[in-house]
Amino acid sequence: MVCKTVNELQQIAETILTQFPDERIFIFKGELGAGKTTLIKAFCRDLQVSDPTNSPSFAIVNEYDTKAGLKLFHFDFYRLKKLEEAYDIGYEEYFYSGDYCFIEWPELVMDILPESYVEIEIEWNLIDDTRNISFAKK
């Protein structure tokens, strides 16, 4: 899907959630500044997160509640230097909780992801400032 404006992200998030209603783990790949956090904010709006959302760059994980009483965890693993740091934060409790997990910079934790997840890749075209967003169940 080609995204030309930030306003289109809400429809893209809704499309992905509709296509994968039973999935809870979503990983986001893309270069720095491609829009991973902005797209995750659109997912949070679609899932009716009641709290303000922001990037967990320094906290590594932010926890949110939805109006439906669900939990949602937003991870930013950019600052992780080694896999053991994911163990230190207790990744199993999050990844295997049955709650939504949105994971930015998943490259370091690919070996410990649950068997089923949705991979979302954002390719940023700097020439026309559009994003090509692809997604698939893995």
Backbone as CSV, one residue per row, in Angstrom:
resi,resn,N_x,N_y,N_z,CA_x,CA_y,CA_z,C_x,C_y,C_z
1,MET,0.844,-1.170,0.000,0.000,0.000,0.000,0.894,1.239,0.000
2,VAL,0.564,2.188,-0.830,1.316,3.430,-0.866,0.604,4.442,0.023
3,CYS,1.368,5.044,0.911,0.836,6.051,1.826,1.435,7.401,1.444
4,LYS,0.566,8.315,1.026,1.032,9.629,0.588,0.958,10.675,1.691
5,THR,0.044,10.491,2.659,-0.089,11.457,3.754,-0.305,10.716,5.063
6,VAL,-0.002,11.386,6.152,-0.184,10.796,7.472,-1.659,10.463,7.732
7,ASN,-2.553,11.178,7.079,-3.985,10.931,7.256,-4.410,9.553,6.750
8,GLU,-3.649,8.967,5.851,-3.973,7.653,5.300,-3.588,6.509,6.239
9,LEU,-2.781,6.795,7.245,-2.304,5.739,8.143,-3.428,5.078,8.924
10,GLN,-4.457,5.840,9.269,-5.561,5.265,10.031,-6.255,4.158,9.249
11,GLN,-6.477,4.384,7.975,-7.107,3.365,7.131,-6.190,2.156,6.965
12,ILE,-4.895,2.395,6.855,-3.942,1.295,6.713,-3.933,0.444,7.980
13,ALA,-3.900,1.083,9.142,-3.932,0.338,10.408,-5.207,-0.481,10.519
14,GLU,-6.328,0.116,10.165,-7.613,-0.589,10.222,-7.624,-1.783,9.272
15,THR,-7.078,-1.610,8.077,-7.012,-2.694,7.098,-6.192,-3.863,7.643
16,ILE,-5.047,-3.556,8.228,-4.179,-4.615,8.747,-4.857,-5.347,9.898
17,LEU,-5.462,-4.608,10.819,-6.138,-5.251,11.951,-7.319,-6.098,11.494
18,THR,-8.029,-5.641,10.475,-9.162,-6.397,9.941,-8.684,-7.676,9.246
19,GLN,-7.567,-7.579,8.549,-7.046,-8.740,7.828,-6.469,-9.799,8.781
20,PHE,-6.004,-9.369,9.944,-5.387,-10.293,10.905,-6.037,-10.143,12.285
21,PRO,-7.326,-10.451,12.397,-8.052,-10.188,13.646,-7.572,-11.000,14.847
22,ASP,-6.957,-12.144,14.613,-6.525,-12.999,15.720,-5.056,-12.816,16.083
23,GLU,-4.331,-12.055,15.304,-2.904,-11.837,15.586,-2.740,-10.779,16.669
24,ARG,-1.715,-10.969,17.481,-1.446,-10.019,18.564,-0.030,-9.464,18.516
25,ILE,0.847,-10.105,17.741,2.227,-9.648,17.645,2.426,-9.021,16.270
26,PHE,2.847,-7.753,16.259,3.083,-7.016,15.028,4.474,-6.408,15.102
27,ILE,5.322,-6.733,14.130,6.662,-6.156,14.121,6.749,-5.133,12.994
28,PHE,7.510,-4.089,13.237,7.603,-2.966,12.307,9.057,-2.767,11.901
29,LYS,9.303,-2.851,10.593,10.643,-2.663,10.053,10.641,-1.432,9.163
30,GLY,11.740,-0.723,9.197,11.894,0.473,8.373,13.005,1.328,8.936
31,GLU,13.561,2.165,8.076,14.677,2.993,8.517,14.207,4.044,9.527
32,LEU,15.165,4.638,10.199,14.891,5.700,11.151,14.129,6.827,10.454
33,GLY,13.003,7.239,11.014,12.209,8.311,10.430,11.189,7.867,9.400
34,ALA,11.089,6.558,9.142,10.167,6.065,8.114,8.702,6.188,8.523
35,GLY,8.435,6.222,9.826,7.052,6.366,10.282,6.527,5.210,11.101
36,LYS,7.401,4.397,11.655,6.960,3.239,12.446,6.127,3.671,13.647
37,THR,6.626,4.621,14.405,5.896,5.085,15.601,4.581,5.735,15.205
38,THR,4.587,6.507,14.158,3.355,7.179,13.707,2.301,6.156,13.290
39,LEU,2.724,5.086,12.619,1.780,4.036,12.245,1.267,3.312,13.486
40,ILE,2.125,3.063,14.442,1.683,2.408,15.683,0.668,3.285,16.415
41,LYS,0.845,4.588,16.384,-0.147,5.487,16.990,-1.504,5.334,16.301
42,ALA,-1.501,5.100,14.985,-2.755,4.870,14.258,-3.394,3.561,14.718
43,PHE,-2.588,2.525,14.934,-3.109,1.269,15.482,-3.736,1.523,16.854
44,CYS,-3.061,2.302,17.681,-3.574,2.592,19.023,-4.916,3.320,18.953
45,ARG,-5.047,4.263,18.038,-6.329,4.955,17.874,-7.414,3.976,17.436
46,ASP,-7.074,3.097,16.493,-8.051,2.132,15.996,-8.489,1.170,17.098
47,LEU,-7.569,0.821,17.975,-7.880,-0.081,19.096,-8.409,0.671,20.317
48,GLN,-8.612,1.955,20.163,-9.197,2.831,21.188,-8.396,2.841,22.489
49,VAL,-7.088,3.092,22.335,-6.247,3.297,23.511,-6.683,4.605,24.150
50,SER,-6.891,4.565,25.454,-7.423,5.733,26.139,-6.352,6.727,26.583
51,ASP,-5.091,6.295,26.645,-4.005,7.167,27.087,-3.292,7.787,25.888
52,PRO,-2.621,8.925,26.115,-1.770,9.466,25.044,-0.638,8.479,24.739
53,THR,-0.272,8.344,23.480,0.767,7.391,23.093,2.012,8.144,22.639
54,ASN,3.170,7.545,22.928,4.429,8.102,22.452,5.448,6.986,22.318
55,SER,6.602,7.320,21.769,7.624,6.303,21.530,8.286,5.886,22.839
56,PRO,8.471,4.584,23.033,9.148,4.105,24.235,10.666,4.009,24.052
57,SER,11.256,4.946,23.324,12.676,4.877,22.991,13.571,4.656,24.203
58,PHE,13.294,5.338,25.292,14.152,5.217,26.466,13.624,4.194,27.459
59,ALA,12.319,4.022,27.503,11.721,3.063,28.434,11.736,1.638,27.875
60,ILE,11.934,1.477,26.621,11.922,0.225,25.851,10.503,-0.290,25.630
61,VAL,9.629,-0.196,26.625,8.251,-0.650,26.444,7.293,0.317,27.138
62,ASN,6.212,0.646,26.437,5.106,1.406,27.023,3.891,0.499,27.060
63,GLU,3.124,0.620,28.122,1.902,-0.172,28.285,0.703,0.756,28.219
64,TYR,-0.301,0.337,27.452,-1.526,1.120,27.304,-2.737,0.228,27.546
65,ASP,-3.827,0.858,27.954,-5.109,0.178,28.100,-6.044,0.689,27.015
66,THR,-6.867,-0.220,26.493,-7.879,0.193,25.527,-9.206,0.381,26.248
67,LYS,-10.131,1.046,25.598,-11.460,1.247,26.186,-12.187,-0.073,26.373
68,ALA,-11.788,-1.094,25.613,-12.403,-2.424,25.732,-11.769,-3.245,26.854
69,GLY,-10.790,-2.661,27.558,-10.161,-3.361,28.667,-8.991,-4.248,28.269
70,LEU,-8.520,-4.111,27.049,-7.369,-4.880,26.584,-6.075,-4.146,26.915
71,LYS,-4.987,-4.889,26.982,-3.660,-4.302,27.159,-2.971,-4.232,25.800
72,LEU,-2.141,-3.235,25.652,-1.361,-3.065,24.435,0.045,-2.650,24.854
73,PHE,1.052,-3.329,24.305,2.435,-3.037,24.626,3.154,-2.557,23.371
74,HIS,3.853,-1.443,23.502,4.598,-0.848,22.395,6.079,-0.896,22.755
75,PHE,6.842,-1.654,21.967,8.274,-1.835,22.215,9.100,-1.052,21.213
76,ASP,10.213,-0.515,21.679,11.210,0.084,20.801,12.554,-0.512,21.204
77,PHE,13.029,-1.464,20.408,14.268,-2.179,20.726,15.505,-1.549,20.076
78,TYR,15.399,-0.331,19.615,16.506,0.343,18.947,17.745,0.421,19.832
79,ARG,17.555,0.668,21.113,18.678,0.865,22.038,19.242,-0.447,22.596
80,LEU,18.606,-1.577,22.337,19.135,-2.842,22.834,20.452,-3.169,22.149
81,LYS,21.404,-3.589,22.937,22.714,-3.945,22.394,22.876,-5.452,22.251
82,LYS,22.164,-6.211,23.100,22.269,-7.668,23.034,20.935,-8.291,23.433
83,LEU,20.715,-9.503,22.983,19.456,-10.212,23.192,19.124,-10.375,24.669
84,GLU,20.126,-10.534,25.507,19.901,-10.733,26.940,19.102,-9.591,27.564
85,GLU,19.185,-8.405,26.976,18.428,-7.266,27.498,16.922,-7.490,27.347
86,ALA,16.516,-8.206,26.314,15.094,-8.544,26.151,14.666,-9.519,27.240
87,TYR,15.555,-10.448,27.602,15.269,-11.359,28.706,15.138,-10.576,30.008
88,ASP,15.969,-9.568,30.185,15.963,-8.767,31.411,14.645,-8.026,31.625
89,ILE,13.999,-7.626,30.542,12.714,-6.931,30.701,11.540,-7.903,30.799
90,GLY,11.816,-9.198,30.697,10.764,-10.202,30.812,9.892,-10.295,29.576
91,TYR,10.538,-10.366,28.424,9.802,-10.357,27.159,8.703,-11.419,27.100
92,GLU,8.925,-12.588,27.733,7.955,-13.690,27.651,6.595,-13.273,28.187
93,GLU,6.616,-12.500,29.266,5.346,-12.057,29.872,4.557,-11.181,28.924
94,TYR,5.238,-10.449,28.079,4.569,-9.596,27.106,4.185,-10.379,25.851
95,PHE,5.172,-11.018,25.225,4.967,-11.669,23.936,3.964,-12.814,23.993
96,TYR,3.859,-13.485,25.127,2.981,-14.642,25.259,1.770,-14.361,26.146
97,SER,1.457,-13.085,26.329,0.344,-12.688,27.202,-1.007,-12.781,26.504
98,GLY,-1.007,-12.795,25.173,-2.266,-12.732,24.436,-2.710,-11.299,24.204
99,ASP,-1.919,-10.342,24.690,-2.204,-8.923,24.483,-1.496,-8.443,23.222
100,TYR,-1.918,-7.299,22.718,-1.283,-6.727,21.540,0.144,-6.298,21.871
101,CYS,1.076,-6.642,20.992,2.466,-6.212,21.095,2.868,-5.616,19.753
102,PHE,3.272,-4.354,19.785,3.757,-3.664,18.602,5.243,-3.415,18.812
103,ILE,6.070,-3.953,17.932,7.507,-4.006,18.160,8.264,-3.271,17.059
104,GLU,8.922,-2.174,17.445,9.811,-1.464,16.535,11.226,-1.998,16.704
105,TRP,11.981,-2.022,15.616,13.363,-2.503,15.608,13.442,-3.930,16.140
106,PRO,12.729,-4.876,15.512,12.672,-6.254,16.015,13.871,-7.125,15.645
107,GLU,14.785,-6.608,14.868,15.866,-7.436,14.319,16.609,-8.240,15.390
108,LEU,16.857,-7.651,16.541,17.621,-8.333,17.583,16.821,-9.442,18.273
109,VAL,15.488,-9.360,18.231,14.658,-10.321,18.973,13.931,-11.315,18.070
110,MET,14.307,-11.399,16.811,13.616,-12.287,15.878,13.605,-13.736,16.356
111,ASP,14.671,-14.185,16.983,14.761,-15.579,17.424,13.861,-15.910,18.603
112,ILE,13.357,-14.893,19.301,12.513,-15.159,20.471,11.064,-14.729,20.261
113,LEU,10.738,-14.329,19.041,9.350,-13.974,18.742,8.483,-15.234,18.758
114,PRO,7.209,-15.079,19.085,6.299,-16.223,18.959,6.278,-16.720,17.508
115,GLU,5.789,-17.920,17.332,5.789,-18.552,16.014,5.004,-17.750,14.983
116,SER,3.937,-17.109,15.406,3.071,-16.372,14.493,3.101,-14.879,14.824
117,TYR,3.319,-14.072,13.783,3.291,-12.618,13.948,3.059,-11.981,12.588
118,VAL,2.748,-10.703,12.597,2.570,-9.956,11.361,3.760,-9.021,11.204
119,GLU,4.421,-9.107,10.059,5.555,-8.237,9.765,5.075,-7.095,8.880
120,ILE,5.357,-5.884,9.324,4.986,-4.683,8.582,6.275,-3.964,8.217
121,GLU,6.463,-3.731,6.939,7.677,-3.054,6.488,7.300,-1.736,5.825
122,ILE,8.008,-0.693,6.227,7.777,0.640,5.673,9.016,1.055,4.886
123,GLU,8.824,1.262,3.593,9.904,1.760,2.739,9.606,3.215,2.415
124,TRP,10.527,4.078,2.771,10.353,5.518,2.641,11.004,6.005,1.355
125,ASN,10.203,6.586,0.474,10.704,7.174,-0.763,10.951,8.656,-0.499
126,LEU,12.207,9.023,-0.365,12.559,10.411,-0.036,12.256,11.385,-1.159
127,ILE,12.203,10.896,-2.388,11.978,11.790,-3.528,10.593,12.428,-3.462
128,ASP,9.569,11.618,-3.229,8.212,12.173,-3.167,7.595,12.067,-1.775
129,ASP,8.397,11.684,-0.787,7.978,11.590,0.622,6.753,10.694,0.807
130,THR,6.745,9.579,0.101,5.684,8.590,0.289,6.268,7.370,0.982
131,ARG,5.381,6.550,1.510,5.793,5.300,2.141,5.084,4.146,1.449
132,ASN,5.838,3.104,1.166,5.246,1.861,0.684,5.173,0.942,1.897
133,ILE,3.966,0.583,2.289,3.770,-0.231,3.475,3.297,-1.610,3.035
134,SER,4.116,-2.613,3.348,3.764,-3.986,3.029,3.621,-4.748,4.338
135,PHE,2.789,-5.793,4.303,2.559,-6.570,5.521,2.200,-8.001,5.153
136,ALA,2.609,-8.909,6.038,2.340,-10.329,5.802,2.445,-11.073,7.128
137,LYS,1.653,-12.121,7.233,1.742,-12.992,8.395,2.941,-13.909,8.217
138,LYS,3.686,-14.069,9.265,4.881,-14.938,9.236,4.650,-16.133,10.143
